[in-house]
Amino acid sequence: MDKEKKITEKLFGSVDARRRVHDANLNSEDLEALTAPLRGEAKMEVINVFCVGHHSVFPISLDGRTELTNMAGAEVPASWDGKYFQVSSCPFCAKDTNFHGPVLKDFRM
Amino acid sequence: MRFERSGVTGGIVEEELFGKSRYEEMTHINEGSFKFVSVPVIINQLRKMQPSDPTDPGRDFANTVHYYVFEELGIDAKDLRFYTSVKSPLDVFQGIDAWFETGDNGSMKMVTIDCTLNPKKDEHKADIIFLVPEGGLDRKVDKEQFVHYSKKLATEVVKFLGN
């Protein structure tokens, strides 16, 4: 870590992704987030990701959906209704700020 | 730049807060650079990943600035929130290290901060560029300097939040 970042971290602290619970099971809060309708505006929020790494659900863009579909080696489904990606880590908790280990899932199953 | 939101609650308030079109219009930043995650979503995620209570920051410096700001604004400590974004996508892709927020639905204001050692830094996305000394800031090492810089940053923050 460079000097400037060290100083900044000392002054402000840093984001702590690991404070979140590492639990691959969806709880009621997660399910609520997954089932909430996505607005899809500007193609930025078209599908949800459930990150096991810092246990959180958040939406990603259309480009992100394409990327994770390819990374997962998944077939493009006929309908995206109910679909979401589960990842082992994501830009918020992975050191390289990338998504890792995506699996396409359906919260209705 | 400063972003405000108006009268919306729930999961979409962050979108309202940053407003994608306003955001892109003002910053000319392609949100695709955020690994497929919109800025409002990043903000919302980071709020859940704080190392301490945003209304009582754990770090001495952040806590001191927080104190000076709420005192100067004449508001309760609980009405001023500090969030670090160090080691987050907002830091990596935008150079924003932290932000302060006041208000609630309909009256929220936020101001972003970028810490730097470079006095000639002119490219930045944050509202405030905070120049810190090469040796950092530590109350135990130089209390006068620590207080001086705390007040200096607090004054800048108040300029944005006080209007």
Interface residues (C-beta under 8 A of the other chain):
Chain A: K3 E4 K5 K6 I7 T8 E9 K10 L11 F12 G13 S14 V15 D16 A17 R19 R20 A33 A36 R39 E41 A42 M44 E45 H54 S56 F58 P59 I60 S61 D63 G64 R65 E67 C90 P91 F92 T97 N98 F99
Chain B: G11 I12 E15 K20 S21 E31 G32 F34 K35 F36 V37 S38 V41 N44 Q45 L46 K48 M49 Q50 P51 S52 P57 G58 R59 F61 A62 T84 S85 V86 K87 S88 P89 D91 V92 D97 A98 C115 T116 L117 N118 V132 E134 G136 L137 D138
